[in-house]
């Protein structure tokens, strides 16, 4: 009886074995089926405030999905659009240009391509600020119409941009060969001293009888640069008009700038068919009353595109206040220095928070840091000029190194080209951010975690989300 019960069991085992052999035979020669790998949807580039990671692409998979979790959410909505960006960059001072120009051709081209090219190893700068004549980061003080004491030239017959032809213009031409669409804003630190009420490059004011002559000076500058193949996209009438102690510098009150634009500069541009934008102020955000004075005069305001700002005093939110008061006027963030005695960590976080994220969230079309380059001794500068202004690049002979301002700007310039549009994104928890829709349809978001703890959140877009962790004290740019 026991044997009869066991026979069906043996038969079942034999049948299972036979089926296994059949399956093995049928699959012979075929690749085993494996699950599809998870695709990477978000590229992430990181700089850590301790300097251990510098604009480094992260090697990890970040995917969008719909699996629920309890992370806080940053929602990006490209249906809600704000200002169109003109770009990110630095001031190409005369000192910067001279240091770059004395490098060997190989290293010079390497540096210019890294800064202004659009390849994988470039940071794709899209905006440049120039000084009309010398800034305090030139080796010497000069204008485009310097005359012996006692002489004047009201018709600007002796005007010449020859001082720029040694270093600045050759470097600009190399930049334009790489990026022909780069935008340029120019501003004077001082007019020729014979036009001022004191015989000095430091301080003083423009004499009323030279307002029209000085307007002609601007026209001649724009035309002369155009003849060199260089288009000046915008000008400001005076750098830091409320800081007349620099060398060079000039005092210009809001009423003086209003009257200069209304009665001289605006009409001169119109008569010469100059389309270069006139942007007012170019000084600190604690004084939005300055551009307000000009905007409130209809005859002056009609010539004015907008206002430019620095943040040595005031709060970045003041740009938003001015936008709310005058929504038809554009805003530009045109200068912020980094101190050679400062710390990488603090300067990275403060500048990304205010100059990059803060200015864009408050309607600025550009974000520019101060000096592009200097040497290891913070040279060149004029007598009395800035002795602690650290360039984005330090140039020693033909060698160069990158400083904190390089990374501050690069986290935006490399990923947010001109023509990008700021789009809606909310700030949450420890993460500050600003998001953009690029001309190629991709989205870029610059984020900052300035705390001592990592922070995880969901990046939500189009009904899906990706889990993102930003390390402590880090800047990350996300592209998807």
C-alpha positions in Angstrom: 0.0 0.0 0.0 2.8 2.4 0.8 4.5 1.8 -2.6 1.3 2.5 -4.5 0.9 5.9 -2.8 4.6 6.8 -3.5 4.4 6.2 -7.3 2.3 9.3 -8.2 4.7 11.4 -6.2 7.7 10.1 -8.2 5.8 10.7 -11.4 5.2 14.4 -10.4 8.9 15.0 -9.8 9.9 13.5 -13.2 7.3 15.8 -14.9 8.7 18.9 -13.2 12.3 17.9 -14.2 11.2 17.4 -17.8 9.5 20.8 -18.0 12.6 22.5 -16.7 14.8 20.9 -19.4 12.3 22.0 -22.0 12.4 25.6 -20.9 16.2 25.6 -20.8 16.3 24.3 -24.3 13.7 26.8 -25.6 15.8 29.8 -24.0 19.1 28.5 -25.3 21.1 31.4 -27.0 18.9 34.2 -25.7 20.0 37.1 -23.4 18.3 36.9 -20.1 15.6 39.6 -19.6 16.6 42.3 -17.0 14.7 45.3 -15.8 15.2 48.6 -17.6 17.8 50.8 -15.8 16.5 54.0 -14.1 17.1 57.0 -16.3 18.8 60.2 -15.0 16.4 63.1 -15.5 18.3 65.8 -13.5 21.9 66.8 -13.8 23.3 68.4 -10.7 26.4 70.6 -10.3 27.8 71.3 -6.9 30.2 73.7 -5.1 30.8 73.2 -1.4 31.6 76.2 0.8 34.6 74.3 2.2 36.2 74.2 -1.2 36.4 70.4 -1.5 34.0 70.3 -4.4 34.1 73.0 -7.0 31.5 73.2 -9.8 31.5 69.4 -10.0 28.9 67.4 -11.8 27.4 64.8 -9.5 27.6 61.1 -10.6 24.3 59.9 -9.5 20.9 59.0 -10.9 18.0 61.4 -10.1 14.7 60.5 -11.7 11.2 62.0 -11.8 8.4 59.8 -10.6 5.1 59.8 -8.7 5.9 57.6 -5.7 4.6 59.4 -2.6 6.9 60.6 0.2 6.8 63.1 2.9 9.6 65.5 1.7 8.9 69.2 1.5 8.3 70.3 -2.1 9.7 73.0 -4.4 7.3 73.3 -7.3 8.6 74.8 -10.5 5.9 76.2 -12.9 7.1 77.4 -16.3 3.6 78.7 -17.1 4.4 81.6 -14.7 7.0 83.8 -16.3 8.9 86.9 -15.1 11.8 88.8 -16.6 14.0 87.7 -19.5 17.7 87.4 -18.6 20.4 89.3 -20.4 23.2 87.4 -18.7 25.9 86.9 -16.1 29.5 88.1 -16.0 32.1 90.5 -14.7 33.6 93.9 -15.3 36.5 93.5 -17.8 38.6 96.3 -16.3 41.6 97.7 -18.1 43.7 95.9 -15.6 42.1 92.6 -16.3 42.5 93.1 -20.1 46.2 94.0 -19.7 46.9 90.9 -17.6 45.1 88.6 -20.0 46.8 90.2 -23.0 50.3 89.6 -21.7 49.7 85.8 -21.4 51.1 83.5 -24.1 48.8 83.1 -27.0 48.1 79.5 -25.9 47.2 80.3 -22.4 45.3 83.5 -23.4 43.1 81.6 -25.8 42.6 78.8 -23.2 41.4 81.3 -20.6 39.1 83.2 -22.9 37.6 80.0 -24.2 37.0 78.8 -20.6 35.4 82.1 -19.6 33.3 82.9 -22.7 33.0 79.7 -24.8 30.1 77.3 -24.7 31.8 74.0 -24.4 31.7 71.5 -21.5 34.8 73.1 -20.0 33.5 76.7 -20.3 31.4 78.8 -17.9 29.7 80.7 -20.8 29.8 84.2 -19.6 27.2 86.3 -21.5 27.6 89.8 -20.2 30.5 92.2 -19.7 30.9 95.6 -18.0 33.5 98.1 -19.2 34.8 101.4 -17.9 34.7 104.3 -20.2 38.2 105.6 -19.7 40.0 104.3 -16.6 38.4 102.7 -13.5 40.3 102.4 -10.3 41.5 99.0 -11.5 43.6 100.5 -14.3 47.3 101.1 -13.8 46.8 104.8 -14.5 44.0 107.4 -14.7 43.0 108.4 -18.2 40.0 109.6 -20.2 39.3 109.7 -23.9 40.1 113.4 -24.2 42.9 114.4 -21.8 44.3 117.9 -22.3 47.0 120.1 -20.8 45.8 122.2 -17.9 43.9 125.2 -19.1 42.8 123.7 -22.4 39.2 122.7 -23.4 37.7 120.9 -26.3 34.0 121.5 -26.2 33.4 119.9 -29.6 35.3 116.7 -28.7 37.5 117.0 -31.7 40.4 115.4 -29.9 38.3 112.5 -28.6 40.0 109.1 -29.1 39.7 105.6 -27.7 43.4 104.9 -28.5 44.1 104.1 -24.8 41.8 101.0 -25.1 43.5 99.8 -28.3 46.6 98.3 -26.6 44.8 95.7 -24.4 41.1 96.1 -23.9 39.9 96.1 -27.5 42.1 93.2 -28.6 40.7 91.1 -25.8 37.1 92.2 -26.6 37.6 91.1 -30.2 38.8 87.7 -29.1 35.7 87.4 -26.8 33.4 88.5 -29.6 34.9 85.9 -31.9 33.9 83.2 -29.4 30.5 84.7 -28.5 29.3 87.4 -31.0 26.1 87.9 -29.0 27.7 88.9 -25.7 26.1 92.0 -24.2 28.3 95.0 -23.1 27.4 97.7 -20.6 29.9 100.7 -20.2 30.1 103.3 -17.6 32.6 106.2 -16.8 34.3 106.6 -13.5 35.0 110.3 -14.5 34.8 112.6 -17.5 38.0 114.4 -18.6 39.1 116.6 -15.7 38.8 119.8 -17.8 35.0 119.2 -17.8 34.7 119.1 -14.0 34.4 121.9 -11.4 37.7 120.9 -9.8 40.9 120.0 -11.6 41.1 116.5 -10.3 40.2 113.0 -11.3 38.8 112.4 -7.8 35.4 113.8 -7.0 34.0 117.1 -8.2 31.0 117.5 -10.5 30.4 118.0 -14.3 30.1 121.7 -15.2 26.7 122.7 -16.5 28.3 124.3 -19.6 29.8 120.9 -20.6 26.6 118.8 -20.4 26.1 118.8 -24.1 29.8 118.2 -24.8 29.8 115.2 -22.4 26.7 113.8 -24.2 28.7 114.1 -27.4 31.6 112.2 -25.6 29.2 109.3 -25.0 28.0 109.3 -28.7 31.6 109.4 -29.9 32.5 106.5 -27.7 29.7 104.3 -28.9 30.4 105.1 -32.5 34.2 104.5 -32.1 33.6 101.2 -30.5 31.1 100.3 -33.2 33.8 101.1 -35.8 35.9 98.4 -34.0 33.1 95.9 -34.3 32.0 96.3 -30.7 28.4 97.1 -29.9 27.7 98.8 -26.6 24.3 97.5 -25.5 23.9 99.9 -22.6 25.5 102.7 -20.6 25.2 104.3 -17.3 26.0 108.0 -17.0 28.2 107.6 -13.9 29.6 104.8 -11.8 28.7 105.2 -8.1 27.6 108.8 -8.4 27.3 109.1 -4.6 30.9 107.9 -3.9 33.2 110.7 -5.1 36.2 109.6 -3.1 37.6 106.9 -5.5 40.3 107.5 -8.1 38.8 108.3 -10.6 35.3 109.3 -9.6 32.7 112.0 -9.8 29.7 113.2 -7.8 26.4 113.4 -9.6 23.2 114.0 -7.8 19.9 112.5 -9.0 18.8 115.9 -10.1 22.0 116.4 -12.0 21.7 113.0 -13.7 18.0 113.7 -14.5 18.9 117.0 -16.1 21.9 115.6 -18.0 19.7 112.8 -19.5 16.7 115.0 -20.2 18.5 117.9 -21.8 21.7 116.5 -23.2 22.3 112.7 -23.3 18.8 111.6 -24.4 18.5 114.1 -27.2 22.1 113.4 -28.3 21.4 109.7 -28.6 18.1 110.4 -30.4 19.8 112.8 -32.9 22.6 110.4 -33.6 20.2 107.4 -33.9 22.0 105.7 -31.0 19.9 102.7 -29.7 22.2 102.0 -26.7 20.1 101.8 -23.6 20.5 104.5 -20.9 20.5 102.9 -17.4 20.5 105.2 -14.4 22.2 105.3 -11.0 24.7 102.3 -10.9 25.1 102.5 -7.1 23.8 101.1 -3.8 20.4 99.6 -3.1 19.8 101.8 0.0 19.0 104.7 -2.4 16.2 103.7 -4.7 15.0 107.3 -4.3 17.8 108.2 -6.8 16.2 106.5 -9.9 12.8 107.4 -8.6 13.6 111.1 -9.0 14.6 110.5 -12.6 11.6 108.3 -13.3 9.2 110.9 -11.9 10.3 113.3 -14.6 8.5 112.3 -17.8 10.9 114.1 -20.1 13.9 112.3 -18.6 12.2 109.0 -18.0 11.3 108.5 -21.7 15.0 108.1 -22.5 15.6 105.6 -19.6 15.5 101.8 -19.8 16.0 101.1 -16.1 18.3 101.3 -13.2 21.5 99.6 -12.1 22.5 98.7 -8.6 25.3 97.5 -6.3 24.9 96.0 -2.8 27.5 97.6 -0.6 24.6 99.2 1.3 20.9 98.3 1.4 18.9 95.1 0.9 18.4 93.1 -2.3 14.7 93.3 -1.8 14.8 97.0 -2.7 15.0 96.0 -6.4 11.7 94.3 -6.0 10.2 97.4 -4.4 11.4 99.6 -7.2 10.0 97.1 -9.8 6.6 97.3 -8.0 6.7 101.1 -8.1 7.8 101.2 -11.8 7.1 97.9 -13.4 7.9 99.1 -17.0 11.5 99.9 -16.0 14.2 97.2 -16.1 16.6 96.3 -13.4 20.3 95.4 -13.5 22.7 94.2 -10.9 26.1 95.5 -12.1 28.7 95.2 -9.4 29.7 93.4 -6.2 33.3 92.9 -5.1 34.9 90.0 -3.2 37.6 90.9 -0.7 41.1 89.4 -0.8 40.8 89.2 3.0 37.5 87.4 2.9 36.7 83.7 3.3 35.7 81.4 0.4 32.8 79.9 2.5 31.1 83.2 3.5 31.7 84.8 0.1 30.2 81.9 -1.8 27.1 81.7 0.3 26.5 85.5 0.6 27.0 86.2 -3.1 24.9 83.3 -4.4 22.1 84.2 -2.0 22.1 87.9 -2.8 23.8 88.6 -6.2 22.6 85.5 -8.0 19.4 84.2 -6.4 18.3 87.4 -4.7 18.8 89.8 -7.6 17.0 87.5 -10.1 14.0 86.9 -7.7 13.8 90.7 -7.5 13.6 91.2 -11.2 17.2 91.9 -12.2 18.0 91.0 -15.8 21.7 90.6 -15.1 24.0 89.7 -12.3 27.6 90.9 -12.5 30.5 90.5 -10.1 33.2 93.1 -10.0 36.7 92.6 -11.3 37.4 89.7 -13.7 41.2 89.4 -13.0 44.1 90.8 -11.2 47.6 89.6 -10.2 48.6 88.0 -6.8 49.3 91.5 -5.4 45.9 92.8 -6.3 47.4 94.9 -9.0 47.0 96.8 -11.2 45.1 99.7 -9.6 45.3 103.5 -9.7 46.9 105.5 -6.9 44.1 105.4 -4.3 42.2 102.7 -6.1 41.0 99.4 -4.6 43.8 97.4 -3.0 41.7 94.4 -1.8 39.4 93.8 -4.8 40.0 90.1 -5.5 39.4 89.1 -9.2 37.5 86.1 -10.2 40.8 85.0 -11.7 44.3 85.5 -10.4 46.8 85.8 -13.2 50.5 85.3 -12.6 52.5 85.5 -15.9 50.7 83.0 -18.1 49.3 80.9 -15.2 45.9 81.5 -13.7 43.8 80.2 -10.8 40.1 80.6 -10.0 38.7 82.4 -7.0 35.3 82.5 -5.2 33.8 85.0 -7.6 34.4 82.6 -10.5 32.2 79.9 -8.9 29.6 82.5 -7.7 28.9 83.5 -11.3 29.6 80.2 -13.0 26.8 78.5 -11.2 24.5 80.8 -13.2 26.3 81.7 -16.4 27.2 78.1 -17.4 23.6 76.9 -17.1 21.4 80.0 -17.7 22.1 81.6 -21.1 20.9 85.0 -22.2 17.3 84.8 -23.3 16.4 82.5 -20.4 13.2 83.5 -18.6 12.8 83.4 -14.8 9.9 81.1 -13.9 7.9 80.5 -10.7 9.5 78.5 -7.9 8.8 78.6 -4.2 11.4 78.8 -1.4 11.1 76.1 1.3 12.9 75.3 4.5 16.7 75.7 4.3 16.8 75.9 0.5 16.8 79.2 -1.4 16.4 79.0 -5.1 15.6 80.6 -8.4 14.5 78.8 -11.6 14.7 79.6 -15.3 13.3 78.3 -18.6 16.1 78.2 -21.1 15.8 78.9 -24.8 16.5 75.2 -25.5 13.4 74.3 -23.4 15.4 72.9 -20.5 14.9 74.2 -17.0 17.7 75.3 -14.7 17.4 76.0 -10.9 20.2 77.5 -8.8 19.9 76.4 -5.1 21.7 77.3 -1.9 21.8 75.4 1.4 23.6 77.8 3.8 23.0 75.7 6.9 25.2 73.0 8.5 22.8 70.2 7.7 22.0 68.4 4.5 18.4 69.1 3.3 16.2 66.8 1.2 13.2 68.0 -0.8 11.1 67.1 -3.8 11.6 69.0 -7.0 8.2 68.9 -8.5 7.6 69.7 -12.2 4.6 68.8 -14.4 3.0 66.5 -11.9 6.1 64.5 -11.1 8.8 64.9 -8.6 12.4 64.0 -8.0 14.0 63.6 -4.6 17.0 66.0 -4.2 19.5 66.3 -1.4 21.6 69.4 -1.1 24.6 69.0 1.1 25.3 71.3 4.0 26.8 74.7 3.1 26.6 74.0 -0.7 25.4 75.6 -3.9 23.8 73.3 -6.5 22.6 74.0 -10.0 19.9 71.6 -11.3 19.2 71.1 -15.0 16.4 69.0 -16.4 
